[in-house]
Structure formats: structure tokens, C-alpha cells
Amino acid sequence: MAEVFRADIDGMHCASCVKRVEDALVRLPGVTAARANLAAGSVEADFVAPADKDALLKALEDAGYPVSEEVPSDAPVNRQAEEADRLRRDTIVAAALVLPVFLLEMGGHLIPAVHHLVGQTIGHQTSRVLQFLLIGAALAGPGRQFFFKGIPSLMRRAPDMNALVALGTGASFLYSTVATFAPALLPVGARGVYFEAAGVIVALILLGRTLEARAKGRTGAAIRALVGLRPSVAMVVSAGGLEERPIAALKVGDVIQVRPGERIATDGVVTEGSAFVDESMITGEPVPVEKAEGDPVTGGTVNGAAALTIRATAIGEATVLSGIIRMVRDAQGAKLPIQSLVDRVTAWFVPAVLAVAALTVLVWLAVGPAPALGLALVAGVSVLIIACPCAMGLATPTSIMVGTGRAADLGILFRKGEALQKLSEIKTVAFDKTGTLTEGRPEVTDVLPVEGRNEAEVLSAAAAVEVFSEHPIARAILRRVLDAPKAEGFQTAPGSGAEAVLDGVKVRVGTGAFVAVAEREIGIAALEEQVERLRAEGRTVVFVSVGDTLAGAVAVADPVKPRARAAVGALHEMGVSVAMVTGDAAPTARAIARDLGIDHVVPEALPDEKVAAIEAFKTSGPVAFVGDGINDAPALAAADTGLAIGTGTDVAIETADVVLMSGDPEGVARALALSRATIRNIRQNLGWAFGYNVLLIPVAAGIFYPFFELLLSPMLAAGAMALSSVAVVTNALRLRRWGAPTKGSPPEPELQEVPA
């Protein structure tokens, strides 16, 4: 049986690191897949025997990426904040050491008087020695991480970003050291020092990493918020009274008291009390839901103004909240198909940068003006620094983390990360009807009394009979009549109706044939026209007779959900075709489809016929199917993307790629729009990351020098490289403010019926 290894790891700073971490794991026998997430600083691996966790840990250690901690699936993400604090301290120390050198050296270049003042006071040689000491301290202190990680990666012939920084700063520092203490080894015109460049590179890259870590920390806000929903203690009812118990100590069956305003400790069933519960953290819907005895409640939701007593039905990782956290974490760690481009590029990117830097130095030495050696060093170091592939590695995972986190806020859970990209490509959305577009339970829609009767009398007579029945139509009538009169002698006629005696008079509820018996001369002609109209609209009609006369008729239908029409309209606005594939009768299906503005309808479809309909729709492009029942599971699996209504069955939810925690069909439009926004954000990030390197590497190499005598300073290269990563993460963070799509009125397309 496959197991999943999850861990936070140290040392990943660029796309090349991600590739090497994954390669180190997948080379092990028994490891079937590995997924490293640069934005989260974590890795997951699927493995079977002969691989084990110790082998995985050793492989990561040997690759130069030690595990800092193994994380449970629902642990809070807080390492980015700790990393940002450490980097901030390193940046402050580096800046304090580098700033005097920068002011001393650059001030002398820009202001001749400063240069003369240094020469007349401490002397230029003493100035260089001071620069050597201060920058040496900066490289040995805050900057040592680049060398401790970069040099070993070079030795393993797997250079990464740290290797590029170590080579660039090391070359600048060593060259300047030789020029300071052994100038005779260099040509007369090439004895300049570049201590300030080495120091500023380290300070700027550390500053960039600090800003990046702080921004990355915000990308994990969704999981931290979800974990924060879980209370730490619960008030358990025990033999000795109320006992405060840690959540970890709860057991299934414990009776828990929930005070007004408290978060519910764990999943359970209400055993006493009634209150409105805020379930917005699960469904994304702000309206509280009434809970009474026998109703299920979810851990992490907020109790209203009355006390509740619940019996725990699930604890720990078996709760709904823990399942949501797992789904969000899995989606955030997923690799989308679009990421394959980054993987292919980064496999050769850093070695290619090293080759370009070496070629740059050789060209400058061969054809550059004097002092060629100094200019060659500046150009080569600039290429090494500006080409670090940090932004490439962050482009996809940061957008995924923020996008899926925002989706969770809206009650949309991506069970499979790749669904984020697949959903954005959907051309047709096919809905099941019952429980998806409709409420899933019949309700009374019309009451038709005959002349001399009123609606209340007809409903009261029907309720007197139906109070004995468990039929869905009976339940619908009883929801309209809160206090049904007492009847007796209840009998049923399967498939036709039921009867009972009320105040000595026989009352019948059922089909026209059942109530219109010849000996009582009851007919339905008076209501025939209205009944036919209701049936054409997809409603089910039952007749009610009292004694020997017809009292009226009651129409029942599964009502359309309030936002179903807006959901169809929003999908149309996004250029998506909408279909309904249902097992319901054709008249009902056609009526509802026409009312909602649906383009295609497939009525009376069995589960295998639903699959066939999905395959037929695929001829026009990728198809998403939305369902909630067991019979929808095959269609959910057959669709390119399956979306399950969270109020549906466990089978449907487990089969789907995306779960809509509320029953609102408009969540489909929100999920589609958010997936498109996330993929668009990823493309923006990738365009910036690749374009940045393609454009600036030639500039760093000195392509403009022959025309304008312009050569990019290594310090500017370091600043630009740091800002590129910050720009990518900041762009991804825009998704945190993503809102729902604009709702419009649905168009009126011509309904097309597709045979099952």
C-alpha cells in the first residue's frame, strides 16, 4: 500500500532546487512520485517498499536539502515567518557591515573630494584593507549560507542559485583581495577593487529573500486560518459534571456542551438545544443555519445565541475540518501541467548560465577594451547574479497556493491540484438536476381548490391522510401544514394514493383515477385545464377528495435553487455551454431547463447513459460534470473535471476533482472563474520570469557597451534579481482579493434535447 511522506525542508531557493529535490527522491526504488513546493518550502513523496522514510530523509540529506521537520497533514504553516525573521536579522547585519564600504568606495567615485580626503587621511591602501575586513565579515557571517550551500552543489555537479551567488561574490572578493595584497600579480590597468560589489550583492539578495519570505508567508494564510478555526479545549459532560478537556483527548461518543458564541469543538450531532450556527467557514455562505436535535454540526463552526449539547461523531483527522485542510494542502502542493515547461527549462538553466558567464569573460578578455580583466569580471559576475532562477521557481506554486487558498475561503475545495488548470479549459458544464440545480426534495408549489373550498381546507384534509405516510410528497404537504388534524383508519393503495377517515368522513389523496371512483361520482374536469398546465411545467399533481366530492388538487415539485438561474447566466457570460443530464422524466427536465436558460438537456438518463452523454459533449471540448448523488459518480469520473456538491453523498465527493461545500450551484461559476484567474496569474508570472532572464542576461553580458559604453553593475544586477522574485510573489498575492464573477441575466438560448 502506498504511503505519503511529507516534510518541510531547508535550502530550496530556486526552480533548480525544486528539480534536484524531486530527482533525489524519485531515483530511490519504491518512490513513485515526488512533489517539491518552493513557495511552501515543503516536499511530498508517494512511496512503497523497499523505500522507507529513513531512505527518503537520507536522500534529501545527501542532495544537500536536510529535513527541518516532518509535518502532519493538518499542521499550521508558520515556517515562512520564522525564516523571514532570520533573514531580516541577517540583512540588518549585512547592511551594517556593507554600508560603510559602499559609502567609502562609491562616494570616492562620485565625489572627487571624498577620494582625495580618503587619500590624505587614512590612505587608499588602508581603505582597501578596511573594506577587505568588513566585506570578509559580511561574507563569512550573513553571506556564508551562499557558500555553504552553493559550493557543495558545485561539487555535486548540480549548481543552484546559491552556487551562482557564491561564484559571483567569491570572484569579486578574491579578485579585490589580490588587487589589495598582491597587486603585482595583475596588469597595471586592472588593479581596481570590487569589495563593495560583493558586499552589496549579499545585502540585496538577503533583502530580496526577506521580502520574498514575508510575501510567501501570506500565501499560506488559508491553511493557517483553517487550523486556527479549531478550538483547543471542549467542555465535556461527564459523570462528575462539566469537565474541560483538550481537543486531542476527545473520543467518539463524548457529550459536549457548546456555549453561545463558542466554536463547536468537533463533528457531532445535536442531542439537546436549538441554535443558529455560522457555517461560513465550510460553505462560504454568510447566513447562519438553524440546528436542532438530530441535526449534524461541524467542528470549527460558530454556535449562535443559544447553548447546544452535541455528541461527538468524529474526532482528529476524521473531522470535516481536517479533511478540508488536507485537501487544501494537497492542492497547494500539486504540480499543474503548465509546470512541466518550467521543469524542462530549469533542468539545463543554471549550467547554461555558468556557460554564458564563462563565455562572457572570455569574449571581454579577447576583444574588450582596457582594463579588459576588470570589465570581464564585472560582466561575468553580473550574468551570474542576474540569471538566478528564483522567479521561475516561484511563478507557479505561489499562484497555486494563493488561488486554492482563496477558493477555500469561498467554499471551493480542489481535491486534485491539476483540476485547477483543467477546470479553466472547460467548454461545457453539465449539471445533474436533483440536489444540484434543484433543492433535492419536493415542496408544495400550488394548491387548486374547487369552487366552495379554500387552500387551507384542501391542505388540511391532505395532511390528515399524509401524516401516516413516509412518501416524499407526503413530507412536502406536512411541511406546509404544521398542525395536521387527527384521522384514523389509514390505508394505502401502492402507486395510486392513500385514504383515512377524518371526523367520520373518508378522505382520499392520490391520482385522479384513485379519487374519482364511480360510486361517488367524483370527477376532475373542473380542474383539468389547470392540472395540465402544471404538469407541463414539470409538477406532480395529486387530488384530494372529502367524502363524495372533490376538494381540490395539490401540485408538488422539486424547486429550483434560488441562485441556479444566476449560475447558468454567469457560465454563459464566460462563454461556456450549459447542459443538464438527469434521470428525471422528459417533461420535467425540459421545463426546468427552459426556465433556467440551459442549452442542452438529456432526460431519463441512467448512470451509464449519463457517461455516454458526457462523452458526446466532449466533441466540443473539455467537459465538467456537476452532481451530488451515488448515481452521479460514474459521470463525475468520466468528465474532464468532476464537481461535487458538498451536501451530496460521500461517494460523489470522493469521485469528484472539486468539492463545492455549499449547495449553491453558483459555486460552479465561481470555481471556473477563479481557476481561469489563477492560470492567467501563473502565465503572467512565467512571462515575467522568463522574459526577465531573456532580456537582462544579454544586458548584463555587456551587449550595450559597444554602443553606449554601458555595463550593468553587479550591484544593480543583484537588486534586479531580488525584485523579480518579489514581483512574482506580489502578483500572485493579488488573487487573495479575487471576487466572485459578475452576475448577469441568463440569455434565452434555444433548448436542444439530446436523447439518452
N, C-alpha and C positions, 0 to 999 in steps of 0.2 A: 504493500500500500504506500502510495506516495505521501511524503511529508513535506512541509514547507519550513524553510529556515529563514528567519527574519533577524536583521541586526542593523544597528547604527554603526557606521564605520568612519574612521578618520582618514583625512588625506585626499579626498576627492575634490578637485578644484576645476576640472575642465572635462570636455567631452572625451578626450583621450583616456582620462582616468576611468570614466564610466565603462569604456570599451575594455580596458585591461581588467577591471574588476570582474566583469561578466565572463571574459575569456578565461580568467584564472579558475573560475568555478565550473564552467561548462566542460573544461578539459578533464575534470575528475570523472572517473567511471561511476555511473549511477546518478549523475546530475543531469536532469532532462531539460532544465531551463533556468536562466538567471536573469534578474532584472535589477539593475542599479539605478537609483534615483538621485541625480546630482542635487536637485532642489531640496530634497528631504535629507540628504546625507545618509541614505539607507540602502540596503540590498535585500533582495528576496531570492531564494533558490528552491526549486522543486527537486527533490531527490528521493531515491530508493536505494536499497542495499546494492552494492557494497559501500556507498558513500554514507557518512555519518556527520554529525555536527562538528566533531573534533577535526575531521578531514577538511571540512569547509573552513573552519577557523584557521587551520594551518595554511591552507591555500591562500587565503587573504593575507595572512601574515607574511608569507613568502613573496607575495606580489607587492608588498610594501603598503598595504592598507589594513592596519590592525583594527580589530573589532573593539569599539569602545564599550558597547553593551548590547546584549541580546534583548530585543523588545517584544513584549506580548502584543497581540493584535490590537488591543484597545488601550495601549499605554498613551499618555499625552505626549505631544511633540513639543519639547522645550529646549532641545539642544541648540537650536539656532540662536536663542537668546544668550545662552552661556558662551557660545562661540563668538557672538558679536561683542560681548563684554571683554573676552580675552583679546580679540583683535583690536578693540578700542584702546586697551592698555598698551598693546604693542605699538599701535600707531602713535600714541602720545609720546612714548619713549623714543621711537624712531625720529619723530618730528623734532623733539628737543635736542637730539644729537646732530641732526642734519641741518637744521635751520641756521646755526652759526656758520657752517661751511658754505651753505648756499648764499648767505648774505655776504660773506667774505669774498668768495670767488666771483659770483655773478655781479656783485657791486663793483669789483675791480674792473670787470669787462665793460660795464655800462657807464661807470663814472670814473674817468681817469684819475681824479683827485684821490679817490679811495685807493686805487692801485699804488699811487705814489706814497700815500700815507702808510700803507702796509710796509712798503719797502723801507721807509725812513724810520719806522718804529721797530716792529718785531723782525722784519726781514722776510723776503719771499720764501726762503728755504724753511725758516721756522713756521711760516704759514702753511707750507705743504706738509710739514711733519704733524702739525696740529690737525690738519684735515685727515691725514692718514689715521691718526689715533681716534678721532671722533667717528669717522665713517667705518673704520675697523670695528669699533664698538657697536655701531648700528648693525653691521652685517653679522657680527658674532652674537648679538643679542636678539633683537626683534626679527632680524633677517635670516637667522640661522635655519629657520624652518624650510626656506627655499633650498638650501644646500643639503640639509639632512634628508630631504625627500627627493630633490632633483638629481643629485649625484648618483645615489643608488639606482634610480630609474635609468640613468645613462648607462651604468654598469650592466644593468639587465637588458640593455638594448631596447628599452621601452620608454623613451623620453616623454615627459609630460610638460605641463605648463611650468612646474617648479624647475624643471631642467632648463627651460628657456630663460627663466628669470635668473637662475644660478649662473648660467653661461654668460648672460649679458652683464650682470652686475660684477661677476667674478672677473671677466675680461677687463672691464673698466677699472676695477680696483687694482688688479695685478699690473696692468699697463701703467697706471698712475704711480704705483709703488716703485716700479723700475725707474720711471722718469724722476722720482724723488730721490731715491737712494743710489741708483746706478745709472745716471743719465748717459754715461759714455756708451752704453750698450745700444742706444737708439740714435738714429740720424739727427743731425743738429736741428733741423726744422721740425722734428716730430717729438719734442720733449715736453709737450704740454701734459697737464694732469686733468683727469675727469672724475676726481673723487666725488664732486657734488652730483654728477650724473648717477653714479652708483647709489649714493645715499637717497637722492630724490626718487629714483625708481622704486626702491624698497618702501619708502614712506608712502608714495602714491598708491602702490599696489596694495599695501596694507590698508590704506584708507578706503580703496575701492572694495576690498574684501569685507571691511567693516560695514559699509553701506549695503553691500550685497547680502551679507548675513542678516542684517536687520530687515531688509526687504523680504528675504526668503523666509524669515520667521513669521511674517504676516501671511505668507502663502499657506502655512499650516494652521491658521486660525480656526478653520472649520472643525478639525478633529479636536483641538483644544477646547473649543466651545461645546462640542458634543460630550466630551469627557467631563467637562465642568457641570453638565446637567445632572450628573449622578450625585445624590446626597451621600454623605459619609456615614450617617447613622440612621437607624429606624427605631420607632417606638413599638416594641413587640408586646403583645398581650400574653402574659404567662400566668402560671398558677398563682404567683405571688403578686400579681398586678402588672403595671406597665414597667417594662424594662428597656432601657436604651441599649441597643446592640449595634455593633459595626455592620455595615452592609455585607462585608466579606463573611460574616458569621451567620447570615440568614440561611434558612433551609426552606425547601418547598413545603408548603402547608402551614408555615408560620402565619399567625394572625397579626396584622399590623394596623395600628391606628394612625391615620393621617389627619393632622390638624388643618384648619383653614389656612390657605396661603402656602402650605408646605409643598415641596416636591414629593411625588409618590416614589417610594424607595425602590420598588421593583415591580415587575409584571405581576398582575394578580386579578382577582375577581372580587367585586364589591359584595360584602356579606351584610353590611348594615349602613344605612345612611343614604343620602341623595345630595348631589352637588354638581355644579358645572365645572368641568375640568378643561384647562387650557392645553390643547394637544398640538399647538402650532409648531413645536419643535419636531413633531413627527410628520404632520401633514402639510405644514406651511400655511394652513388656514387659520386666521386670527380669531374666528368665532368659537367660544368655548362650547363643549359638548356635554349634554346632561348625562350623568351616570347615576344609576340606581342599583338596587340589589340584583345581583346576577350579571351585571354588565362587566366586561373586561376593562382593565385600566393598564396603562403602560408606564413603566418606570421612567422617571425623569420629567413626566408631565406635571403640571402645577394644579393642585386642588384649589377649588374656589372658596366660597364663603361659608361652607358647612363642613363638619367633620365627616370622615368616611372611615369605615373599617374594611380592610381587604384581606383576602387570603392569598399568600404568595403562590403563584403557579410556575414561575421560572426565576432563576437567580443567576448571577455571574454572567458568563459569556453566552448563556442561553437566552438572555433577555433580548427584547426588540432593540433597545438602545445599543447594546454590544454588537448586535448584528449590523446595525446601521454603521457603527464605527468601523467594523471590519470591511463592509462594502466600500465605504468612502476611502479607507486606507488602500484597499486593493486597487480601486480605480485610480487613485493618485499615483500609485506605483506602476501603473500599466505602461506598456510601450505601444504607441499607435503606429499604424503602417507608415505614416509620414516620417517617423523617426528613423526609418531604415536609410533614408538619404543621408542623415547626419552620421549614422554608424559607418556607412561606406566611405564618407569623406574623412572622418577622423581616424580611420584605420591607417591612412598614409599622411595625414596633415602635418603632424609635428615633425616626422622625418623630412618631409618636403620643406618645411620652414628652415630646418637646420641646413639643408642643401642650398636653399636660396640665400641664407645668411652667409654661408661659406663662399658661394659664387659671387655675392656682392663684394665681399672683402677682396677676392682675387681680382675682380674687374677694377675696383678702385686702385689696387696696387699696380695693376698693369697699365691703366690709362688715365688714372686720376691725377689732378694737379698736386703740387707740393703744398703742405706736407701730406703725401698720399697715405702714409701709415696711420696718421691720426684721423683723417677723413674716412679711411676704410674701417677703422674701429667704430667711429660714430655711426656709420651707415649699417654695419653688421649688427651692432647692439640694438639699434632702432628696429631692425627687421625682427630680431629675436623677441623683443618686448611687445611690439605692436601686434604680432601674429598669434599671441596666446589664445587658444580656442575656448576661452571661458564662456563667451556669449553663445557659442554654438551649443555647448552642453546644457546651458540653462534655457535655451529657446523653447523647447517642447515641454519638459517636466514642470516648469513654473506655471505655464498656462494650464496644463492639465490639473495641477494641484488647486489653483485658484478657481478654475471653471467647475470642477467637480465639487469643490467646497461650496461655491455659490449655489450649485444645483441642490446640494443637501439642505441649504437654508430654505430653498423653495419646495422641499419635499420630493425632490427628484433624486433617486439613487441609481448610479450607474454600477450595476453588479459586475460588469465586464468593461474594462477600460477602453478596449478597442471600439465599443459601441459608441463612444463619444465621437469618433470620426465617421463610423458607418451611418449613424443617425443623420449627420449633416448632409449626406449624399442622397437621402430618401426622396423618391419622386412620387410615391403613392403611400398613403396611410389607410390601412383597412381596419375598421372597428368591428368588434363584436357588438351586439346590441344590448342584451340583457345584462345589467350590472355595470355596463361600460358607458353607453350613451344614455341608458335609462337607469332608474333607481334600483331595479332588480327585484322589486316587489310590487304587486298590483295595488292600486288605490282607486277609490270611487271617484269617477270623473263627472258623471251625470246621473241625475235622478229624474225619471219621467213618470209623474203621477197621472192617472186617468182623471177625467173630469169628476169633481166632487172629492178628490183626495188631495193631500199636500205631500211635499217631500218628506217631512218628518214622519208622517204616518207610514209611508212606504218603507223608509229605512228602519223604523222601529219594528214593523212586522217582520222584515227580513232578518233583523238582528235576533229576534226571538227564536228563529229556527237555527241561524248560523252559529249561535253561541255554543251549540253542541258539536260543531264541525271544526276540523283542522285544515280544511281546504284553503288555499291562498285567497280565493275570492271571499270566503267567509271571514278571514282575518282582515281583509280590506274593509268590509262592511262594519265589522266590530270596531275598527279604528275610528270610524265616523260616529258610531253610537256608543257613548261611554257607559250608559246605564241601560243595558238590554232588558226588556220585560221578561218575566219568568214564564216559560212554556213547559210542556210535558209531552210525552209520547213521541219522542223524536225517532224518525225513521229515514233511511236514505235509499235512493234508487241510483246505484252507481252509473255514472255517465249521464244522468238526467237531472237530478236535484235531490232535495230533501224536504221533509214536512214535519210539523209539530202542531200541537193543539195549544192555542192561546185563548184563555178565557172561554173555553168551551167551543172555540171556532178553529177549524183546521186551516193552517197557513202553509202554503207551498212556495218554495223558491227553486227555480230551475229553468229548464228550456221551455220554449213555447209549447211544445208537444206535451211536456210533463204537466204544465198547469192548465192546459186547455183540454180537459177531459170532457167527453161528450155529455155525460150525465149532468154536469154542472153548467153546460153551455157557456164556457168561458172562451172568449176569443181575444186575439191580439191585434185585430185590424185597426183599432183606433190609434195604436202606437207604431204601426208598421212602417210608415214613412220615416219617422224619427229614428227608429231602430236601424233601418237600412243605412241611414246616413252615418250613424255612429259606427256601425260595423265596417263601412267603407273607410273610416278613419282609423281602423285597427283596434277598436274597442271590443271587449267581450260583454255581451248583454245577457242578464238573467231577469226572468219575470217573477213577479210576486202576486200571489192570489190570496185573498182572505175570504174564506167561506166559498160561496159560489160565484164570486165576482173577481175580476182582475183589478188589482190595486195600482199596479204600475210596473215599471222596469227600472233596473239599476245597471248602469254601464261602468265597467271596471277596465282599467288599462294600467300598464307599467309606465308611469310618467317619465317623460324625458327630463334628464338632469338640467338644472337651471342654466348652466353655462355650456351645454352641449352645442347650442347654435353658435355661440361666440367662438368655440373651439374650432368648428368647421370653417367659420369665416376667417379666422386667423390663419389656418392652414392654407386656405385658398389665396390669401394675400401673400403668402410665401411661395406661391407657385406650385403647391402640392395638390395632387388629385386625391380625393377622399372617397373611400368605398365603405360599404357595410356588408359584412359577411355574417349571416345569422341563421340559426336553426328555426327561427320563427316563421309562421305562415306568410305567404307572399303578400296578402292584403295589408297585414300589419307592418311588415317590413317596408313595403312601398310607401305607405302613409307616413311613417316616421322619417324615411329617407327624404321624401319630398318636403316634409316640414322643415328639416334641418338643412336642406340645400346640398345633399350628398350627391356625388356624381354617378356612382355605380352601386348597385345593390345585388347581392347574391342571397336569395331567400331559401329557406328549407334545406340548409346545408348541414349534413352530418360532419363529424370531425374530419374524416378523410376527404370529404368534398371541400371543406374549408382549406385544407392543404392544397388541393388542386386549384382552387381559386387564387390562392397566394402565388402559386407557380405561374398561373396565367397572367397575373398582374405584373410579374417580373419582366415580361417582354417590353414593358415601357420604362424599366429602370428599377433600382432597388426599392424594396417594399418593407414597410413597417407594419406590424400587426399589433393591435391593442385588444387585450382580453382580460378576463378575470376568473374564468371557471376551469374545471378539470378538462372539460371538452375543448378548451381553447389551447391546451398545452401543445398538441401537435402543430397547430398553426403558428404559435409563438416560436417554436423551434424551427419551423420551415422558413419563416420570414428572415430577411436580412438583418432586421433588428426587431426583437420582441419587447413590447412594453406591457407590463402587468399592472393592473390597478391594485394598489396595496390593500384594498378592502376585500380582495378576492381570495381564492384558495391558495394554500401553500404550494400546491403542485404548479399552478400558473406562475407564482412568484419565482420558484426555483428554476423554471424553464426560461424565464424572460432574461433579457440583457439589461433592461432598465425597469425600475420599480417606481411607480407614482404613488407615494404614500397616502395621498388623499384620493377620494373618489372622483375628483374634478377632472373631466375629460380635457379641460383647457390646459392641464398639465402637459398633455402631449405637444401642444403648440409651444409651450414654454420650453420643454426639453429640446425640441427641434431647433428653436431659435437660439437657445443657449449653446447647443452643440456647434451650430454654424458660427456663432460669435467666437467660441473657443478656437475652432480650427482657423478662423480668419486671424485671430490673435497669434496663433502659432506661426502662420505663414508670414505675418508681419515680423515676428521675432527672427525667423530663419532668414528672411530677406535682409534684415538689418545685419545679422551676424555674418552671413556670407558676403554681403556687399561691402561691409566694413573691411574685411580682410582683403578682398579682391582689389578694392580701391586704394587702401592705405599701405599695403606691403610694397608696391612699386614706389610710392612716395617716400617711404622710409628708406628704400634702397638707393634713393637719390636720382630718380628719373627727371626731376625738375632742375637739378643742379646745372646741367649744361646750358639751360636757357635763362634761368633766373638766379643762379648761384644760391639756390635754396636747398638746405639739407635739414631734415627733420631731427630735432634734438631728441636723444633718448628719454629725456625727462618728459617732453611732450608726448612721446610715444607711450610712456607708462601711464600718463594721465588719460590719454585717449582710450587705452586698453581697459583701464578701470571703469571709465564712464560707459563703455559699450556694454559691460555686464550689468551695470546699474540700470541702464536704459532698457535692457531686455526685461529685467525683473519688474521694473516700474510699469512697463507696458502691460505685462501680464496682470499686475495688480489692478488694472482698470476693470477687469472682469468682476472684481468684488462689488462694483457698483452697477452691474448689469441689471436691467429691469425687465419686466415682462413685455412681450411684444404688444404692439398697438392692436387694440380690439376693433374690429370693423364689422359692419353688417355683412352677412353672408350673401354671395351672389345667388342668382336663381338659375343654375345650370339645368339642362335637360337631363332628367333621370334616365339612366340606362340600366336595364335589368339584365344581369348575367345569369344564365341558367346554372343551377348547381350541378 
